[in-house]
Each structure stands twice: as structure tokens, then as C-alpha cells.
Amino acid sequence: MPERRPFIRLPTDVYPVNYGLCLKPDLIDFTFEGKLEAVVEVIQATNQIVMNCADIDIITASFAPEGGEGEEINATGFNYQNEDEKVTLSFPSALQKGSGTLKIDFVGELNDKMKGFYRSKYASPAGEIRYAAVTQFEATDARRAFPCWDEPAIKATFDIILIVPKDRVALSNMNVIDQKPYPDDDSLVEVKFATTPIMSTYLVAFVIGEYDFVESQSADGITVRVYTPIGKAEQGKFALEVATKTLPFYKDYFSVPYPLPKIDLIAIADFAAGAMENWGLVTYRETALLIDPKNSCSSSRQWVALVVGHELAHQWFGNLVTMEWWTHLWLNEGFASWIEYLCVDHCFPEYDIWTQFVSADYTRALDLDALDNSHPIEDFRKGMNAYLLKFQHKNASTEDLWYCLEQASGKPIAAVMGSWTKQMGFPIIEVDQEQQGNDRILKISQKKFCASGPYNGEDCPSWMVPISICTSEDPSCTKLEVLLEIPETTITIHNIQPDQWVKINPGTVGFYRIQYSSSMLESLLPGIRDLTLLPVDRLGLQNDLFSLSRAGMISTVEVLKLMEAFVNEPNYTVWSDLSCNLGVLSSLLSHTDFHEEIQEFIRDLFTPIGLKLGWDSNQGEGHLDALLRGLVLGKLGKAGHKPTLDEARRRFKDHVEGKQILSADLRSPVYLTVLKHGDSATLDTMLKLHKQADMQEEKNRIERVLGAISAPDLIQKVLTFALSEEVRPQDTVSVIGGVAGSSKHGRKAAWKFVKDNWQELHNRYQGGFLISRLIKLSVDGFAIDKIAAEVKSFFESHHAPAAERTVQQCCENILLNAAWLKRDADDIHQYLLQRKGAPV
């Protein structure tokens, strides 16, 4: 690797107080002109100003001291440090201490890289290709739109003017306060926005394009609008309802009102992330905002509700109080990722969203070793309120939050949390038990959990672990709580019968994995079969066990035995997590010659619930039933369950011929099933459906399953399609990922395709997180040591600095997969054969 230059933050001798910014984008030539008049404070005399600046050409720059004391000084040199994305403006004489105005005229490019000030392609209702000009600044791309101090702690106010074609909508963080014809060209208008609160550069936003909108007022008087593509205003209503309910909910939760007069939520055609929380103007992918009552499936509604809840939480947590530097980013994200669930639970109690939180965020976080642990307690609200009030319009660090929570709760938050956020990883808690008379003695110890097995280093780190315990007497009630601060301890539970089970971490809120002794595990199986264990605990047991098997701490056969106990499972989220883990296992075993046996295991496991649910929704069914049906049918169809395949083919034929349109919730499982067992005619039909689809959600739904096709020549066709004009640039990644994740051949083909087209792909996504996602999706499924070495050397000669950590994680995962296969493949094979041979 080339030596990296050390990173240096901007000098602090000059800082901005207010940015007066006027921008004039050209939607034909993809350029823009800008004028900046920034009120700045010179802290100590200097003859240069260093700012962030990237892909911008400065034409002139000058500095005028306040109150006409002294002449306006023209800058005589612009020294661009391109690699550091900085520019140094040099002045012939020193700028004196005090206030002044920095004026810069500049030009830039409306790029097609989905970052900075960029162009987004869309089709008008008549089918004409047009472009909108939109922004995405987090983390460090405001500097592509205007020269600025682009660090989160350097906050200022902004006065923005946009000069735009008069038939276009122009939006920014604040409300419009004036609009007048542009003197030099009567086809343009000058749109002036109100002054923003003091804020970070990464949250500034502007959008110029053609949009319809729906509007409402929240209970606390904020104007809420959802902007949609022309002719699709109806599809903004669901998000509008969520946003309108959420603002007052957050205001009450934080006891701090939303500080701006309006909030806009807008769907952007070409958008790299899911959404971005720009203050007062939140941008979204179309699929994260638009819902069509007829054509949107239940999981899309839930996704939109969560993303809207997440982005609106940032309006307080992130925007009002911002992290001091990007190393504290988890403050913003961890909090918003937790509270989005609280918000959805408030708006849609029927989603049972907290159980899904454990599956979606908590277990993923355990896998990635993040910290996302939360207890919705009153002290927590008080502490959050103190934090928001104390740091509003300022910047905070992790320690500031602990301090506010500690003051509110009187608990040693900083010490406990420090043990979690300052060291990597999390513990595995090992538990064994012994019955003595009417007492149960539990032996509990902690070790660091590593994906490659327990940590056996010299100085084993330890955590302060809050441990709670429940018994079969009352599974939903905690019987005992202890704080484990030492490597091991024993705990006695009184008055408990030998036949009663004991479960650690009820509700799965403690952030650790658990390894039970085999006798304790055995005693918990009936609690899964008869559903006396809570859904989150049934999920947690299975998820822990699966991780332990991957880490080589138990045999994968134990997990398969546990999975078979889920025959009566009714809960969607439990099935979803189980299905996800089985998918990982199925992908791992595609490297063996007994892949068919694991398909049979999947068919056996899912058939009873499949029969119970059937194909059509019943009267009075809810959101979760719809999600479960889609999951189960997709799983059975993919695994080649004959009755499911036949029915899917029949319904697909009716759908294509227009006899009976598939309900949105059945489309993914049906498309997946017919493609997995389909031929070139099936693929052509799917591509035709893709071309005809009006909704981005339907296009994405098809794109994600195209990779399921089996024939090598058709897999190639799908990969070529991924880079075609038919697929939006941010969605190419999921098409390639779908190919890589679907079969042994697909995996090889996708990786080869990525290598062969690396130049184009890297150029498209350089520096963004999509490049990381692409790499992860295309190589994570391998289980051959040699491929890990190949991936490593490929990226040594093809640099992708933004994805360095991803490449390391992928190589580590491939080696872990290979070790897992070596260790357990024979035992799994034996178990699957013996399972078949033995009479049931």
C-alpha cells in the first residue's frame, strides 16, 4: 500500500459565522456557478485561509474587514491540495484579528457520482430523460458544492439563494422567504431561503427538479411535505402520515420542540444511501419513501416507516446536537437506530417491532461488534433531555452523553459503558448449573467472544455485564439481577424445582452471547416447542447457538437439532432470523456435494408452517402474517418444494397474462421460485416485467431476485444487465449481489465480473459506501482459503481506500467459512443422512 499522509484537521485561526451562498446550476451542461460571502472571525492575524474544497475552481477571492476599516484585500494565490481536499487562499498582507467578509466566486461540476452537488436522472411523465440537481454531503462532500470549513464541529448559519429555471421546484433546509425573476435571464428565478439555525456543513441541502407533493400539519404546527416524482403524489401519503405522527411524538419524548418551521421529505431517483437526514430537507431513495397502496408489499411499508422514523430522530440527535468528530458518529447512528423502533411502535403497534429489533439490529450488531444497547427507562429520557438542552446547536462527544445519563440516573453509566465502547468486542457468558435440594447453583463466567472462537490471549479484557435471570415459573419476569464485574462468579436461585428451566438475559437486552452447558440447553428445548419462552428469547437462543457454531465453540449439528424444535413456531421475526441463518448455512454447504441434503432439511422445517399459512391471506390477518407468508413460500420455493413450485408457476403465468395479478406480498417469493427453477424464457419474461414496471419498488424487487437463475449463460446475461442503462446506478450492486448469493456458479461468476469490470464499477462508486457493499456482497460467501488470498492481492493492486476495512473483514470471513467447513462438514453430512434414514 502507498504510504498514507497523516490526516490533519483544519487550522482554527479563522472560522465562519455565517455563509451567504448563491448557487446557479446548469441542468443542461451539468455545471454550476457559485458566489460565497461568508462572515468570518479572524482569531489571530494571518495571511492565509485554509478551507476544504474539492472539484471546484475558484475564480476570485477577497477579504473585507468589517465596518470598512481598511481596504478589501484580494487573494493573490489559490493553492489546491487536491489529495487533502483543501485550498489555501494567500493574501498579500495579514488579515487582522476581528470580523470580516470572505468573498469567493467559483464554478463546479454537477457530477454523476451521487455525492456533493450532483445530477440525478429521471424520466418526465412523457418519457423524456431529464436531470435534477441534488445534494449528498455526509460525511465530507459539502466541499464539492462550495468552499467551506467542512468539519462537523465548525458550525455556522446559512443564507441560501438558488437561481433556477422557473418551471422547477427549488428546495433547501429552510422555507422560501422571497422569489423574484432573475435580472439577466427571464427563464430563471432567484429563490431566497430563510436563515438556518447554527448547523454543520454536512447537513446543508438543496434540490432543484420537478416534483409533486402532499402536505399536512403536525399537531405542533410544523408544515410537513412529502415530495414525489410528478404524478405520484398519492405514493407520498403513507410517509406523510408517519412523519406527521412522529414529530409530536419525538417532541414529547425529548421535551425539546422541532426547531424549524417546516420539514420536507423528498424522493430522489439516483441516491446512494437509503436516506440522509439533512435538517429540514430529508432526502430518500424512492423505495425508502414511496408507497403505492396496491403495489407495495408489507415489508416496504415497514421499511419506509423505520427509515422515516430514523431520519426524523436525527433532526434532534445529530442535527441539533452534532458529534464533535466522525469517531463519535455512533452517537448519532446508534441512537437513531434505536429510537426509530420506538417511533414505529408508537405509530404501528401491530408490527411487533421490538422483536424485529432484536433480529435486525441487535444480532447484526453482535456480529459486527457494535454497541446498540438500550433500555427505555425514564432516567434515560431525562438524561437525553439534559443532553439535548445542554449541547443544542453545539457538538458533543461520547463522554458528554454518559455524563448526562449518569446525572439523571445516579448509576455508574460512564464506568459500565466505558467498558463497552472503549474496547472492541463483547463477552460470551458461559453458564453451568447444579441442583442442590431446592436451590439451583449457577456458575457464570465471561470471556471475550471472537468470531474465530473464545479469546485465549494473555490479558483477557473483561466487561461490566448486567446479567438478568428468569425461570420457567414466569418466563416474562426477571427473577434475579447481578452486575458481573469479575471473570467468574456463582449465583444461587432459591426455591426452584429440578424440572424447571433457567434462562439468562430474558428479553435479549444484554449485549452478550451465551453458551449454556448441554444439559441446560437440553432443558430449554421444551420451552421452544411449547412456546413458553418469549419470542425474543427463542430467537436469541437460536442466534447465539448459530454464532457459537460458526466460531467453532459447538458443533453445527447442535444448531440443526435446536432448529428442529421450532416446528410450532408462529412468530415472523423468529422465523426470519432462523431463515437467515439457514441461508448462511445453505450457502456454506453449496461448496460440498451434499447441498441437496440441506435443501431437504429446509423443506422439512418449513413445510408445516407453509401448509398452515397457505397462499392466500385470511380475514383479519395482520402485517406480520403477510411478512411470514412471503418468507416461508420463498424459502420452500427456492429449496425446490414441488407443490410450492407448481403453484408459483401457475400463479406467475396468470400474473403475466393479466388474468390474476399477484398481490404485492407474493411477488418476491413467486418471482424467486420461478427464476430459481426457470429457463431463458422465464428470464426474458422477468426482464420484460422489469421494463414495464412503473414503480421503483417493483423494479428493485425483480433486480434482487434475477440472480437466482441457474444456467451459466443466463447468469452472464443477468450480470451484463446489471451494468446496463435499465438499472439505476445505486441498484447495480444488488443485482450483482443477488447473483453472488444464489449459487456456487453465481458466486464465481459475480466475482469474476467484478474483477473484469473493476474500472467502471470503481469509477462509479469511488469513495462511497456502495463500493464496500459491492465487495462484501460479491466475495463474502466464499469458503476457500485460496480465494481469501486472491481477494487480498486483487485489492492490493486495485486500491479502494474507502473499502479497506471491508476487504479485511471479507478475507477474515472467507477464512472463517473455510475453517467452519473443514471442521463441521462431515458431521453435518452424517447428521442429515442419519436424519433421513431413521424412521420418524
N, C-alpha and C positions, 0 to 999 in steps of 0.2 A: 504494500500500500504506500502511496506517496505520503510524505510527512504532512500532517495537518498543522496549519498555522494555529497558534493558540487564539482562542476567541476572546475579544476584548469588548466590554460594554462601552457605550458612547461616553465621551467626556462630559463632565457636569458643569462646565463653566458658562454654558448658555442653555437656557431651557425655554420651551414655548408656554405661553399663557393662553393664547387664542390663535386658531388657524382660520384665516379668511381664505376660502378656497373656491375658485371658479373653474369649472371644467366644461369643455365643449367637445363632446365625442363626435367623430365622423363615422356613421354606420355603414358607409359605402367603402371608404378606403381603410377602415379599421385603424384609425389613429385618433389621438385626442390632443387638444391644446389645453394648457393649464396656466392659471395665474394664482400664485400663493402670496398672501400678505399676512405674515404671522407676527403677532405681538410677542416679543421675546424679552426675557430678562437676562442681562449680562451680569453674572455673579462676580467675575473678575476680568479685568481688561485682557483682551486677546485680539490677535489679528487674523484669527481663523475660526470658522464654524464647521464642526463635523456633524453630518446628518446621515441618515440612511437614505439610499437612493438606488434603484435597480431598473435597468432597461428604460431609463429616462434621460433625455438630453436637455440640459439646462441652457437656455439662450442668454438670459441676462440675470444678474442677481445684484441687489444693493441693500444697504443698511441705512436707515434714517433714525437718528436718536430722537427720543420723544421730545415734544414741545419745541421742535425746531432749534434745539441747542446744537449748533454745529451742522455742517453740511451733510447731505446724503452721500454715502461713500459707495462707489461701485466696486464690486468684487473684480479682481484682476485675474484670478485663476480658479478653474474648477478641476480639482484633481480627483478623478474617479478611482476608487479602489474596488474594482469590479468583483473580485473574489470575496471581499468582505461586505459587498453591497453597501458601500459608504461613499460619500463625496465630501471633500474638504474644500470649502469656499475660502479663498485667501483674499484679504483686504490690504490695500497699500498702507493704511495706518491702523493703529489699535482701536477697537471698539471699546468705548469707555463703559465702566460699571453703570448699571441702570437700565431703564426700559428703552425699547426701540422697535422699529418695524423692519422685518426682513422681507424683502420682495423678491420673488423668483418667477420668471417666465420660463415655461418648459414645454416639451412635447413628449408624447409617449405612444406606445402601440397598444391597440385593443387586441391582446394575444388570444390564442386558441388553446391555452394550457389550463383553463379552469382555475387560474389563480391571479391575484391582483385585480386590475380593471380589465375584464376580458369580454370576448364576444360569445354569445350563445345562440346557436342556430335553431330556428323554428319554422314551421310552415304556416302561412296565413290560411284562413278557412278556405280560400280559393286554391290552395295548394302551392302558392308561390313561396320560394325559400327567402327568409328574411333573417336579420340578426338583431338581437337585443344587446345592450351593453350593461354588464352586471359586475358585481364585485365579490371577491372572497379574500379576506385579508388575514385571517388567523392561519399560522402564527405570525409570519413575518413578510406579508406581501402588500401592506398598505404602501410601502416604499416603491411599489411598481406603479402606483397611481399618482403619488405626489411625494416630493422630498419631505421627510418628516423624522421626528425622533421616535423610531418605531420600536419602543420597548414598553411593556405593559405598565411599568411604574411611572412613566413620564406622561401624566395625564394633562389634558387641556380642554378648552371648549372649542367648538367648531361652528363656523358660519359658512354654510354651503350654498353655492349658486350653480345650477346646471343650465347650460344653453343647449336646447334640444329641438328636434323637429316638432312643429306644433300639433301634429296628429299622434304624438307619442305620449305615453304616461311617464312622468318623471317622479321618482320617489327617493327619499333619503331617511335618515334616522328620525328627523323631526317633521312636524306639519308644515305645509306650504304657507308662507305669510304674504307672498307677493308674486304676481305673474305678469310680465309685460312683454310686448313684442321686442324682438332683438333689433337694434337700430340698423345694423349692416345687412340684414337679410330677412325679408318679411316671411320666409317659410319657417323661421325659428322663433322660439320664445325663451325668455330668461325666467327661470323658476327659482325663487329665493325661499330658503327654509329657515325656520326659527333657530335660534342659538341652542346648541345641545348643552346638557349638563357637562361637568368636567368628566372626561372619559378617556379610555385608552384608544390608541390608533387602530388596533386590530378589530374594534367593534364598529368602526365607521363603515357606512354602506351607501351605495347608490345604485338605482336600477332605472334604465331607460328602455322602454319597449311597448308592446301592445298587450293590454290585459283587460279583462273584465273583473268585477269584484262583487262580493256580497259583504254587507256591513251590519253591525249591531253595536249596542252599547252594553258594557258590563255593568253590573249592579253598582259599581263605584264610579260610573260616569266616564269610563275610558272608551274612546271610539276604537272598535276592533274591526279590521277589514281583512278579508282573505282574497288575494288577487290570483286569478286563474288565467289559463290561456283563453283567448277570445272564444265565446260560445260555450264555455264550460263553467260558468258561474255557479250553476247548481252543484257542481262537484266540490265547491268550497264550503258547503253548508255544514257538513259534519265537523270539520276542523274549527269552523266559526263557533259552533256550539261548545266544543271542548274548550276553546280559548276563552269564551265569554264566561263559562263556569269557573275556569281555573284562576283567572286574575283575582277575583274577590277571595277565593279560597287561599291563595298564597298571601294576599294582603293580611288576612286574619291569622294565618299560620305564623307569619314573620312579625306581625304587628308593625309592619312598615308598608306604606302605600306604594303602588307602582308610580314612579316619579315622572313619567312623560304623559302628554295629553292623548297620545294615540299609540296603537301598535298595529303594524301591518304584517301579515304572514303572506309570503309570495312563493309561487311555484316557478322554478327556473328549469328550463329544458336541459341544458348541459351543466351538471353540477356534481362535483367530485364527492363531497361528503354526503351524509344523509340530510343534514341541515346545519345552519350556522346562526348563532344567537345574537346577531347584530342588534344593538339597542334600538328598539322601536321599529326595526325593519328586519324581521327574521326570514332568511331565505331557506328554501327547501327543495329537494328533488321533487318532481311531480308525484312520485309514488309515496312520498312521505307526507303528502298534504291532501291529495285529491281522492275523493271517494264518490263513486257512482253507485247509487242505491241498487241498481240492477246488476252491475258487472263487477262490483268489488267484493272480495271474499272477506270472511270474518277476520282472518289474520291481518289483512291490510288495515281494517278498521282499528284493530288493537295497536298495530304499528303506528298509525297516524296519531292515535290518542297518546301513546307513550312519547313519541317524538315531540308533539306539541307541548306536552307537559314538561318535558326535559328542557326544551328551548326557552319556555316561559320562566322556568325556575332560574335559568341563567340571568334573567333580567334583573334579579336581585343578586344572586350568588355568582359573581363573575363580572357583571356589568356595574352594579352599584358598588360592590366591594370586589376588587380585582386582585389576583395573586401578584406578589411582589416580583416574581420571575417565573419563567416556564417550569422550573423544577417543582414549583408548588401547584402545577396545573391540576393535580389530582384533587385539590381543594374544590375547584370548580366542577370538575367532571364527576368525582365521587359523589359529591352532594347532589348534583342534578340527576345522576343516575339512580340515586336512592329515592329522591322526592318525586320523580316522575311516576313512580309506582303509587305513592301516597295520593297523588293527584288523580290518577286513573281510578284508583279505588274509590275516591270521592265521587267521580263522575259516573263510573260504571261498576258498582259493587258486584254485578253478576259476573265479572271477568275473573274472579278469584285470583287477582293479580299477584298477591303476595306469595302464593305457592309458585307462581311462574317466576317471580323474582329470584327465588332460591335456585330454580333451574337455569334461568337465563344469565343472571349477572353473578350470583354468588358462587356457583360452582365453576363458572368460567374464570372468575377472579381467582378462585383457589388454583385453577390450572395455571393461570398466568402469574399467580402470586402478587395480586394487587391488594389494596385494602379497601373494602367496601362494606364495613361492618357497621350496623346501625341499630339503635334501639329507640323507637319512637316514644320518648319519655318527656314529661312536662319540663324537667330541668333542661332537656335538650332544646326545647323551644325557647325557653328563657335565655339560655346561653347563645342560641343563634340570633335572637333578637338583639342581645347586647353586642354581639359581634358585628351585625349589620349596622347598628346605630353608631358604634364606635369607629368603624372603618368606612362608613359610606363616603363615596367619591374619593376613596384613598386605596392604598394597596396593603395587603396583609400576607403574612406567612403562616405556615402550618402551626407554629408555636402560638401565634396570636389566637387562633381558634381554640386550641387546647386551654389557653388561659381563660377565655370567656366561658367555656363549658365548665371548667373547674370551679370558677367563682360561683356559677349558678347552681352547681350540684353538690359542692362540698366534697366531691370524690377525687381521688388522685388521678385525674384523667391524663395529665401530661406524662406521668411515670408509666402508666399502663400503655397509653398509646405510643409513647416513645419506643417501647419495646417492639411495637408492630411496624411503625413507619420508618424507623431509623435503621433497621436491619432487614435484609431481604429474607423472603421465605416466611414460613409459618410452621407451627408444630404439628406433629402427629401425636395423638394421645393414645397410649396403649392401655387397655383395661383388662383386668382379670378379676374373677370373683371366687369367693368361697363362702359356703353357708355354715354358720355356727349357731346351732339352736334356732332361735327366731331372728337372728341377726345375719345380715349379708355384709361380708367384708370385701370392699373393692380396693384393688391395688391399681393406682393410676400413675402413669409416668409420661413425661414428654421428651420428644426428640425433634430435631429439625427434620421436616419432610422434604425429600428431594425427589424429582421425577424419576431419578435413577435408583431410588431406594433410600433407606434411612441414612442420615448423615453420621459418618463414623470418624469425623475429624477430631483433632486434639481438643480444641476449646469449643465444645458444642454450645451454640447460643441457646439461651432459654427465654421464654416469654412469660408475661404475667397473663395467665389464661383464666378468664371467668368460666367456671365449669358448673353446669346445672344438670340435675339428675331427675328422671321421673320413673315410675314403675307401672306395671300393668293394672294396678289398682285404679289409678287415674292418669291415663296417658297424657292428658292435656294440661296437667297441673305439675309444676315443679315441686319436687319433694325436698330438695336439698341444693344449696348453692355454696361453692367454695371458690376462692381465688388461688389457683395453683401458681406459686411463685418459685418453687424449687423443682429440681428434676423429677422427684417422685414422692408419693405420699399414700397413705391408706385412709379410707373413709368407711365408717360403719353406718349401715342403714338398719334401724331397729324395726321390729315387728313386721317382718316380711316372710311370707311362706316360700318354701323351696320351689314351688311351681310357678311363682310369679317372676316375670322378667324385669330387667332393669335396663333403661336406655339413657345414654349420655347425650347432652345437647338437644333436649326436646325443642321442637320448633326450628331446629337447624339455624340458630342465630349466632352461635360461637364460631369463630373463624378458624377452624382446625379440622383435620381429618381424624377419624377414629379407627383404631384397629382393635376389635374385640377378640378375646380368646375364642377358639372354635366352639366351646360349649356355650358361651354367652350368645354367640351368633346363632347357633342352633336353636336356642330358646326364644330368639326374636322372630324366627321364621313364621310361627303361627300368627304372630301379630301382624304380619304382612298378609297372610292368607285370609284371615278373618277381618282384616281392615281395622283392627283396634288401634294400631299405630296410626298417628295422624299422617295425612298425605305427604307433608314436607319431610316427615321422619322416614316414611317408606322410601321416598326419593333419596334422601340423604344417605341412608344405609347402602343403597344400591350404588350411588355415585361414589361414596368413599371406597367401597369394595373394588369398584372398577379401577379407580386410581391406584389402589394398592396393588392390583394385579399388573397394571402397566408398569409400576415401579419394581415389580419382581418381589414384593413382600408377601404375596399369597399366590396360589395358582389360579389362573383364569377359570379353571373348572369350577372353583368355588363360586365365582360370579355367575356362571351359567346355571348352577344349581339354585342360586338365590333368585335369578331371573324367573325360573320356572315357578317360584312361589307367587308370582304376580298374576296368576290365572284369573282371579276375580276382580282385578284392578279396574275401578271405574273412572279414575281421575286423569284428565287430559295431560296435565303437566307431568305427572309421574310417568305416563306412557311416553311423553315427548322426550324426557331425559333418557329413559331406558332405550328408546328407539335410536337416539343419537349415539349412545354408547355401543349399541349393537351395530350401528352403521360403521363406527370406527373399527370394530372387530371384523366385520364383514370385509371391509377394505383391506385390513391387515391379512386376512386369510385368502384374499384373492391372489396372494403370492404363492399359495400352496396348491396341491392337486385335490384338495377336498373342499373347495369353495362351495360346491353344491350342497354338502352336508350342513354348512351353516345356514344356507338358504332354507333348507328343510326345517332347521331349528326355528328360524324366524317365522316360517309359515305356521308351524305348530303353536308357537307362542301367541301369534296374532289372530289365528282363526276363530277362537271362541268369542273374542270381543268384536271381531268383524261380523260374525253371524248375528250377534246381539244388536249391533248398530244398524246393519243393513245399509242400503244405498240411499234411501230417501228419508228426509227429515220428518220427524213426527210432530204432531200438535204439541205446543208448549215446550219445545226444545229450546235450549239456550245457546249462547255464544260458544261455550266450551264443548258442547256436543258436536257442533259443526266443525270445530277445530279437530276434535278427536276422530271424527269420521274420515276427514281428509287424510289425516296422519295414517290411520290404520289401513285404509284402502290403498294408499300409495305404497305402504310397506309390503302389503300382500301382493300387490300387482308387480312391484319391482322384483320380489322374490319368486315370481313365477307361479303364484297360486292360481290354478287353472280356472275355477269358477269366477274369480275376480277378473282375470284376463279376458275371458269370454264376454262378461258383462261390460267391461270397459270398452271393448271393441265395438260391441253393439251400440252403446250409448255414444261413442265417438262418431260412428257412421251417421247416426240420427242428427247429431250436432252439426256435422259438416254439411249434411244435406238440408239443414234448416228445418227438419221435422220436429225436433225437440231440442231446444238449446240447453246445454249443460248449465246447471246453477254454478255460480262463481266458485263456491266452495269445493265443487267436484272437479273443476277443470285441471288443477295441478296433478292430482292423483291419476286422472284418466289420461292426460297428455303423457305423463311419465310412463305409465304402464304400456300404452300402445307403442311408444317410441322404443322402449327397452326391448320389446319383442317385435319390433317393426322392420320394414324394408325401405327401399328408396322411395316407394310411392307414399309411405307414411311420412317420411321426412319432407317430401315435396308438399304434401298437404299441410303440414305444420308450418312450413315456410310461407305458404300462401295465407294461412290464418294470421301469421305474424304481419305480413304486408297489409292485410285488410284491417288489422286492429286499430281502433281509433284511440284507445286508452293506453297510456304508457304502462299501466299495471299489467294489462294483458300481454303487451309485447315482452315485458320483463318475465312474466310467468312462463312464456314459451321459451325465451332465451335461456332461462335457468335449467330447463329440462332437455334441451336439444342434445346435450352431451350423452344422454342415456342410450342413443342409438349404438348398435353393436358392431356393424360391419366396418372394417378398417377404411374402406374408400369413402364411406359416408361420414365417418369421424373426421376425415380430412376436409370434407365438404363443410362440415359444421365449423371447423377451425377457420377456414377461409372466410366463411360468412361472418365470423366474429369481428374481423377487421374491415368488413365492407361498410359502405355508406348506410346500409339498412340499420346498423346498430349504433346507438349513441355512444360516444367515446367512453363515458363512465361505465357503460354496461358490457363492453367488450370483455372486461375482466371476469364477469360472472359466466359468460359463455365458455371461455377457456377453462375456468374453474369447474364448470359442470362436466366438461369432457374429462378433465383430470380425475374427478372424483367418482366417475361412474364405472370404470373397469380397468383391468390390468393394461389392456392395449391403449385405452384412452389416456392413462397416466403417462405412458411412454410418449405417445403422440403429442400430448399437450406440452410436455417438457421440451421435446424437440422443436415444436412450433415456436415456443417462447424463445429458445436459443436462436433459431433461424430468423426470427423477426425482431430480435432484441433492439436493433437500432430504432425501428419505428415505434415500438412499444415504449422504450425508454424516453424517446423524444416526446412522446405524447404525455407521459405521466411523470416526467422527471421531477424529483424533489417532492412530489406529493405522496399522500399515504396510499394511493391506488397502486403505486409500483410495489409497495410492500405486500399489499393484498394479493396482487398478481403472483408474486413469487411464492407466497405462502400457499395459495390455492393450487399452484401447479406442481410443487415438489413435496409438500408435507406428507403425502400418502405413501411415499417410497419406504421400503424396509430393507434396503440392501446397502451395506457399508460402502461399497464401491461408488454408489450414486452420491452419498454424502460428500465423498472426496471430489467427485465430478462437479457437484453444485458449488462447493467451496472454490475450486480452481476457476470455474467459469466466472464467478463474481470477483475473483482476484484480477482477472484480465478485463472484465466489463464492470467498471465501477458504478455502484448505485449507492452513493453515500447515505441517502435518506433511508435505505433499507438495510443498512449494515447489521443492525440488531436482528432484524427478521431473518436474514441469511444465516446468522449464527444459530438462532432458535430452530430454524428448519433443519440445519445439519444435525443439531442435537436430537431433534425429533426423529429424523431418519435412523440415526444410530440406536435410539431407544426402541424404535419399532423393530429394527433388526434383532436386537438383543431379546426383545419380547418374543418374537417368532422362534428364535433358536431355543429359548427356554421352555416355551409352553406348547408349541405347535403339536408335538406328538401326543401330549396329554389331552389336548383339546380333541384331536382326531379320535383317540381312543374313546373318550367320553361320548362323542357324538355317535360313534359306531355302536357302542355298548347300549346307548340310549335307544337306538333303533332296534337292536337285537332283542333286548329284554321285553317280555310281554308286559304291557301296561296294566 
